[in-house]
Amino acid sequence: MRRRVSAGAALAAVALAGAARASSGLDSPEIGVLQLGRGGAWVARADDPLAAYFNPAGLAAQRTSAHAGLHFMQLGQCFTRLGPDGKPVPPSLTTPIPAPGSEGGPDPEVCAEGGIFPNPQLAAAFRVNDALVLGLAALGPHGVGGRAWPESLPYTHPTFGDLTQPSPQRYLLTSLDALILLPTLSAGVTLAEGLSVGAGFIWGAAAIDFVNFSEATVSRGGDDFNTHNDLRTRVRAADLFVPGLVLGARWAATRHLDVGAWFKWQDAVRAKTDLTIESRYWTTAGIKNEDPCRGEPPGCNVTEEKGAGELRLPVPMEAKLGLRYHKPRGAPRAGRAAAAAPGVRDPMADDLFDVELDFTWANNSAVDAIEVRFREGIPVRGTVVGFVPVNADVPHRWKDVMGVRLGGDLVVLRNLLAVRAGGFFENKGQDDADLNLDFHLGYRIGVGGGVTARVGPLDISAAFQHTSFGALDNGGKGNLKAVAGDATSGYRSLQSVNGGRFESSLNEFGLSGTIRF
């Protein structure tokens, strides 16, 4: 029987980066600066051009306008590997937890490298007539598209000095660079006074470059992590057409109460994958192997395969329902443009304040696994009769996520200055035993605030939000097995590779400008 060698065992992040939306994946509700400052409670307000994606019915009450925004996102993540007894296990040749600086190896906790990730948004609204407004938005999902975890960790051996050991999370994730775009063309129509509907077409596109490790052979005794028979796998994938649609409605039920609703459907991500595999990556001591070929031709351990396989991930459906209470001003707003169309709203000029309550749902249970299939018979160089496994599916077993958001604005100076605040809660979307490092599906709590200053036709807005994630901790009893080159084990590792505790937090600052004509 031909032996199959692991390749691309944990391709989770390749497609999940494209699935992070309103309540799924990493999201901490909406992208957008006004939305950020209100805790995401915005579906019934929908008063800037980003409504083209987040509620196209809101376009119908907007003037011709253009919007540009930018989020600066800092994601902190740490993973602690735990043994089946729930005790931390350091990445070393010995498994008991050592004292700091002893020969047992590095600290069992490892953290992703920090940094600021910029996430931009562009949008515009074009008023065609009194009833019809067209909208165009180009934005990405509300997530961090670039992450890096260490491949190895340094420590000081009392006899041999400074050394390294392979990192404990390497089978889950070591690096991810993702570019996700969601260009959306929408229309909002006023059907009757106070009632509008909208629809939009999404042309999704994703390009992802992802690295992780997998097992070439399975250890029959002891700790698989310490055998160092690893393959470094790099996967590049692109899907330039992931179609979808958004539907929205907005109803001014009374003079004080608005109701908003939104629904999104998107096709599954389907991507061809290019594969690069490096074998003989570590020495037997767990140090990076600087001479893997040892007299053989350069590149003897590197496998390059274009179009090696296919990836498929269902994208969860989502829906939102919002109730917005607002206190209108008694007198007509000062300086109202005579040419403004009937039904145009301007909360900064028309209202004293507003408060919105939103309920959200994401059909995350559609993501049971990421399907990763490779062609039959791809040899892995630098191994003895090693082949890429045909089935490298990654189980995730996500659950539906429900959320609640509460936020509002206070107009401090009419037509000049408004402040806002808000927060949200979303329930846990994954069992601890199924945790992965691609996205954190523990419960999420976020709080934020913001401000808008109006200078003539230009609104300048800023916001900050902090999101806390409930830790996922399976006490060392994880369910995820790495793909491995052993048919007798079903081409999977004998022990779980996700046993441990995963913690995350997110801080972000946003700045935007909206000009109305």
C-alpha positions in Angstrom: 0.0 0.0 0.0 1.3 3.4 -0.9 2.0 5.7 2.1 0.3 9.0 2.0 2.0 12.0 3.5 0.1 14.9 5.1 -0.3 18.1 3.1 -2.5 21.0 4.0 -4.1 19.4 7.0 -5.6 22.5 8.5 -6.7 24.6 5.6 -9.4 26.2 7.8 -8.4 29.8 7.4 -8.2 29.6 3.6 -11.9 29.9 3.1 -13.1 31.1 6.5 -11.5 34.5 6.0 -14.1 35.0 3.3 -16.9 33.9 5.6 -16.5 36.3 8.4 -19.6 38.5 8.3 -22.2 39.9 10.6 -22.3 37.2 13.3 -20.0 34.5 12.0 -16.3 33.8 12.3 -14.3 36.6 13.8 -16.8 39.4 13.3 -17.5 42.0 16.0 -20.4 43.2 14.2 -20.3 45.5 11.2 -17.4 47.1 9.4 -17.9 50.8 9.1 -17.1 53.7 11.5 -20.7 54.8 12.4 -21.6 51.1 12.9 -18.5 50.6 15.1 -19.4 53.4 17.4 -23.0 52.1 17.8 -22.0 48.5 18.6 -23.3 47.4 15.2 -26.9 48.5 15.9 -27.5 50.2 12.5 -29.8 48.1 10.3 -32.8 50.4 10.9 -30.8 53.6 10.8 -28.8 52.8 7.6 -28.0 56.4 6.9 -24.7 56.3 4.9 -23.7 54.7 1.6 -22.5 51.5 3.3 -26.2 50.7 3.4 -25.6 49.3 -0.1 -24.4 46.2 1.6 -25.8 46.4 5.2 -29.4 47.4 4.3 -30.0 48.6 0.7 -33.5 49.8 1.7 -31.8 52.6 3.6 -30.4 54.0 0.4 -33.9 55.2 -0.6 -33.7 57.9 2.1 -30.2 59.2 1.3 -29.0 62.0 -0.9 -26.3 61.5 -3.5 -23.1 60.9 -1.5 -19.7 59.3 -1.3 -18.1 57.6 1.7 -14.6 56.4 2.5 -13.5 54.8 5.8 -10.7 52.9 7.3 -10.4 50.6 10.4 -7.2 50.0 12.2 -7.5 46.6 13.8 -5.3 45.0 16.4 -6.0 41.4 17.2 -4.4 39.7 20.2 -4.5 35.9 20.3 -2.7 33.3 22.5 -2.9 29.5 22.6 -1.8 27.2 25.4 -1.4 23.5 24.6 -2.8 21.2 27.2 -2.3 17.5 27.7 -5.2 15.1 28.3 -4.8 15.7 32.0 -5.5 19.4 31.5 -1.9 20.4 32.4 0.2 22.7 30.1 2.6 20.9 27.8 5.6 22.8 26.5 6.9 22.2 23.0 10.0 20.1 23.8 11.4 16.6 24.0 10.0 16.2 27.5 6.3 16.5 28.3 6.1 17.5 32.0 5.6 21.2 32.7 9.1 22.5 33.5 10.2 25.4 35.6 11.0 28.6 33.6 14.4 28.4 31.9 14.8 24.7 32.6 15.7 22.0 30.0 12.0 21.2 29.5 11.7 23.8 26.8 9.8 27.1 26.1 6.7 28.3 27.8 3.6 26.3 26.7 1.7 29.5 25.9 2.4 30.9 22.4 0.9 34.2 21.0 0.4 35.5 17.5 2.6 38.3 16.5 1.0 41.7 17.0 0.5 44.5 14.6 -2.1 46.8 13.1 -4.2 45.6 10.2 -5.9 48.2 8.0 -9.4 47.4 6.7 -10.8 50.0 4.2 -14.3 50.7 2.9 -15.5 52.7 -0.1 -19.2 53.4 -1.0 -21.4 55.8 -2.9 -25.1 56.5 -3.3 -26.6 58.0 -6.5 -30.1 59.5 -6.3 -31.9 58.8 -9.6 -35.3 60.3 -8.7 -37.6 60.8 -5.7 -38.1 57.1 -5.3 -35.0 55.3 -6.6 -31.4 55.4 -5.3 -28.5 53.3 -6.5 -25.7 52.2 -4.2 -22.2 50.8 -4.7 -19.9 49.5 -1.9 -16.5 47.9 -1.9 -15.5 46.5 1.5 -14.1 43.5 3.2 -15.4 41.3 6.0 -15.0 42.7 9.5 -11.9 40.6 10.3 -8.1 40.7 10.4 -6.8 39.4 7.1 -3.2 38.9 8.1 -1.9 36.8 11.1 1.4 35.2 12.0 2.2 32.6 14.6 5.8 31.5 15.4 7.1 28.4 13.7 9.5 27.7 16.6 10.1 29.1 20.0 13.4 30.0 21.7 14.5 28.8 25.1 17.7 28.4 27.1 19.0 25.0 27.9 21.2 24.8 31.0 23.8 22.8 29.2 23.6 23.7 25.5 22.5 27.3 25.8 20.1 29.0 23.4 17.9 26.5 21.5 14.5 26.4 19.8 11.6 23.9 19.6 8.7 23.7 17.1 5.8 25.7 18.3 2.8 23.9 19.8 0.1 25.4 17.5 2.0 24.7 14.2 -0.5 22.0 13.0 -3.3 24.5 13.3 -1.9 27.8 11.9 1.5 29.5 11.4 0.6 32.3 8.9 -2.3 33.7 7.0 -2.5 36.5 4.4 -5.9 37.1 3.0 -7.4 39.7 0.6 -11.2 39.5 0.7 -13.4 41.9 -1.3 -17.2 42.2 -1.4 -18.1 44.6 -4.2 -21.9 45.2 -4.0 -24.3 46.9 -6.4 -27.6 47.8 -4.9 -30.8 49.7 -5.3 -33.2 51.2 -2.7 -36.8 52.1 -3.7 -39.5 54.0 -1.8 -42.7 52.2 -2.2 -44.8 54.5 0.0 -44.2 57.2 2.5 -42.0 55.7 5.2 -41.7 52.3 3.5 -38.7 51.3 1.4 -37.1 48.1 0.1 -33.8 47.3 -1.4 -31.7 44.5 -3.0 -28.1 44.1 -4.0 -25.8 41.8 -5.9 -22.5 40.8 -4.3 -19.5 39.8 -6.4 -17.3 38.3 -3.8 -13.6 37.5 -4.4 -10.9 36.0 -2.2 -7.1 35.4 -2.5 -5.4 33.6 0.4 -1.8 32.5 1.2 -1.7 30.1 4.1 1.0 28.1 6.0 0.8 25.3 8.5 2.5 22.0 9.5 1.3 18.4 9.3 2.7 15.0 10.2 4.7 13.0 7.7 4.6 9.9 9.9 2.7 8.9 13.0 4.5 8.2 16.3 3.2 4.9 17.9 4.3 5.9 21.3 4.8 9.1 23.3 4.0 12.6 22.0 3.5 13.1 18.2 4.4 16.7 18.7 8.0 15.8 19.7 8.8 13.4 16.8 9.4 16.3 14.5 8.5 14.3 11.4 6.7 17.4 10.1 6.0 18.9 6.7 5.7 22.6 6.2 2.7 23.2 3.9 1.9 26.4 2.0 -1.4 26.7 0.2 -2.4 29.5 -2.2 -6.0 29.6 -3.2 -8.2 32.1 -5.1 -11.9 32.3 -5.9 -12.6 35.4 -7.9 -16.4 34.9 -8.2 -18.4 34.1 -5.0 -21.9 35.5 -5.9 -24.4 36.5 -3.3 -27.3 38.8 -2.7 -28.6 41.1 0.1 -32.2 42.1 0.7 -33.4 44.9 3.0 -36.5 46.7 4.2 -37.2 49.8 6.2 -40.5 50.9 7.6 -41.2 54.1 9.6 -44.0 52.5 11.7 -44.7 55.6 13.6 -43.2 59.1 13.9 -40.8 57.7 16.5 -40.2 54.1 15.6 -38.4 52.7 12.6 -38.1 49.0 11.8 -35.3 47.6 9.6 -34.6 44.1 8.3 -31.7 42.5 6.3 -30.9 39.1 4.8 -27.8 37.9 3.1 -27.2 34.7 1.0 -23.9 33.9 -0.6 -22.7 30.9 -2.6 -20.0 28.6 -1.2 -16.3 29.4 -1.7 -14.8 27.1 -4.2 -11.1 27.5 -4.9 -8.4 25.7 -6.8 -5.3 25.3 -4.6 -1.6 25.5 -5.4 0.6 23.5 -3.0 4.1 23.8 -1.7 5.5 21.2 0.7 8.9 21.2 2.5 9.9 17.9 4.0 12.9 17.3 6.4 12.0 20.6 8.0 13.4 20.0 11.5 16.4 18.1 12.8 15.7 15.3 15.3 16.4 17.8 18.0 13.6 20.1 16.8 15.8 22.8 15.4 15.3 24.2 11.9 17.1 22.0 9.4 19.4 24.4 7.4 20.7 21.6 5.1 17.8 19.3 4.3 19.3 17.9 1.1 22.8 17.1 2.4 24.6 16.8 -0.9 21.6 16.1 -3.0 20.5 18.6 -5.6 19.0 21.8 -4.1 15.2 21.6 -3.7 15.3 17.9 -3.2 12.8 18.3 -0.3 10.4 20.8 -2.0 7.2 19.8 -3.8 5.6 22.4 -6.0 2.2 21.5 -7.5 -0.1 23.8 -9.3 -3.8 23.1 -9.1 -3.2 20.3 -6.6 -6.8 20.2 -5.3 -10.0 22.0 -4.6 -11.5 23.6 -1.5 -15.1 24.1 -0.7 -16.7 26.0 2.2 -20.4 26.9 2.6 -21.0 30.5 3.5 -23.6 30.9 6.3 -26.8 32.8 5.6 -27.5 35.8 7.9 -30.4 37.9 8.9 -31.0 41.0 11.1 -34.0 42.7 12.6 -33.7 46.2 14.1 -36.0 48.5 16.1 -35.0 52.2 16.2 -36.6 54.7 18.5 -35.8 58.3 17.6 -36.9 61.7 18.9 -37.5 64.1 16.0 -37.1 67.8 16.3 -40.2 69.9 16.2 -39.2 72.5 13.6 -37.9 71.8 10.1 -34.2 71.6 10.0 -32.2 74.7 9.3 -30.7 75.1 5.9 -32.6 72.2 4.3 -31.7 72.1 0.7 -34.7 73.1 -1.5 -33.6 70.5 -4.1 -33.6 67.6 -1.5 -36.0 64.8 -2.6 -39.0 64.0 -0.5 -38.3 61.3 2.1 -34.6 62.1 2.5 -33.5 61.6 6.1 -30.7 63.4 8.0 -30.7 62.2 11.6 -28.0 64.7 12.5 -30.3 67.5 11.5 -33.7 66.0 12.1 -33.4 64.1 15.4 -32.4 64.9 19.0 -31.3 61.4 19.6 -31.9 57.8 18.6 -31.6 54.3 20.2 -31.6 51.1 18.2 -31.9 47.4 19.3 -30.9 44.8 16.7 -31.3 41.0 16.8 -29.0 38.9 14.5 -28.7 35.3 13.3 -26.1 33.5 11.4 -26.6 30.0 10.0 -23.1 28.9 11.0 -24.2 25.3 11.4 -23.8 25.2 7.6 -20.1 25.0 8.2 -19.6 21.4 9.5 -16.3 21.0 7.8 -14.0 22.6 5.2 -13.8 20.2 2.3 -10.3 19.9 1.0 -9.6 17.3 -1.7 -6.3 16.7 -3.6 -5.6 14.8 -6.8 -4.6 11.2 -6.5 -1.0 10.3 -6.7 0.9 13.6 -6.0 4.3 12.5 -4.7 6.0 14.4 -1.8 9.7 14.9 -2.5 12.2 14.1 0.3 10.0 11.2 1.6 10.1 7.5 1.0 7.2 6.7 -1.3 5.1 9.5 0.2 1.9 10.9 -1.5 -0.4 13.7 -0.7 -3.6 12.4 0.9 -6.7 12.7 -1.2 -9.0 13.7 1.7 -7.7 16.5 3.9 -11.1 17.8 5.2 -11.0 19.9 8.4 -13.9 19.4 10.8 -15.3 22.6 12.4 -18.8 21.7 13.5 -19.9 25.3 13.9 -23.3 26.2 15.5 -25.8 28.9 14.7 -25.0 32.2 16.3 -27.6 34.6 17.8 -26.7 38.1 18.8 -28.1 41.3 20.2 -26.9 44.9 19.7 -27.8 48.1 21.4 -26.5 51.5 20.4 -27.5 55.1 19.7 -26.6 58.7 18.8 -27.0 62.0 20.7 -26.9 65.1 18.6 -25.0 67.6 20.8 -25.1 70.4 18.3 -27.6 70.3 15.6 -26.1 69.9 12.2 -22.6 70.2 13.7 -21.8 67.5 16.3 -23.1 64.0 17.3 -21.7 61.4 19.8 -22.6 57.7 19.9 -22.1 54.6 22.0 -23.1 51.0 21.8 -22.4 47.4 22.6 -23.2 43.8 21.5 -23.3 40.2 22.6 -23.1 37.1 20.5 -23.4 33.6 21.8 -20.8 30.8 21.5 -20.7 29.2 18.1 -18.5 26.1 18.6 -17.8 23.4 21.1 -14.4 23.8 22.9 -13.3 20.4 21.7 -13.5 21.7 18.1 -11.5 24.9 18.5 -9.2 26.1 15.8 -7.0 29.1 15.4 -8.5 30.3 12.1 -11.4 32.1 13.9 -12.4 32.3 17.5 -16.0 31.2 18.0 -16.3 31.7 21.7 -19.0 34.2 22.9 -18.2 37.8 22.0 -18.9 41.0 23.9 -18.1 44.4 22.4 -18.4 48.0 23.6 -17.7 51.1 21.5 -18.2 54.8 21.1 -17.7 57.5 18.5 -18.3 61.0 17.3 -19.2 62.8 14.0 -18.4 66.4 13.2 -20.1 68.1 10.3 -18.2 70.6 8.3 -20.4 71.9 5.5 -21.3 68.9 3.3 -18.7 66.7 4.9 -19.2 64.4 7.9 -16.0 63.4 9.6 -16.4 60.4 12.0 -14.2 58.5 14.4 -14.9 55.5 16.6 -13.3 52.9 18.9 -14.4 49.5 19.9 -13.1 46.8 22.2 -14.2 43.2 21.7 -13.6 40.4 24.3 -13.9 36.7 23.3 -14.9 34.0 25.8 -11.9 31.6 26.0 -12.3 28.2 24.3 -10.8 25.6 26.6 -11.1 21.9 26.1 -8.8 20.8 28.9 -6.5 19.1 26.5 -9.3 16.9 25.1 -9.6 18.3 21.5 -11.3 16.6 18.6 -9.1 17.8 15.7 -6.6 15.4 14.2 -3.9 16.4 11.8 -3.6 14.6 8.5 -0.7 12.1 8.7 1.1 9.7 6.4 -0.2 6.5 7.8 -3.0 4.4 6.3 -3.4 2.3 9.4 -4.4 5.4 11.3 -6.8 6.6 8.6 -4.2 9.2 7.5 -4.7 11.1 10.7 -2.6 11.7 13.8 -3.2 9.4 16.8 -3.7 12.4 19.2 -5.5 15.6 18.8 -3.6 18.7 17.7 -6.0 21.3 19.2 -6.0 20.3 22.8 -5.7 23.5 24.8 -6.9 27.0 25.5 -7.5 29.7 22.9 -7.9 33.3 24.0 -8.5 36.5 21.8 -9.2 40.2 22.1 -9.7 42.9 19.5 -9.1 46.6 19.6 -9.9 48.8 16.7 -10.1 52.4 15.7 -12.0 53.8 12.7 -11.9 57.0 10.8 -14.3 58.0 7.9 -15.6 60.8 5.8 -19.0 61.1 4.0 -19.7 63.9 1.6 -23.3 64.7 0.5 -24.2 66.6 -2.6 
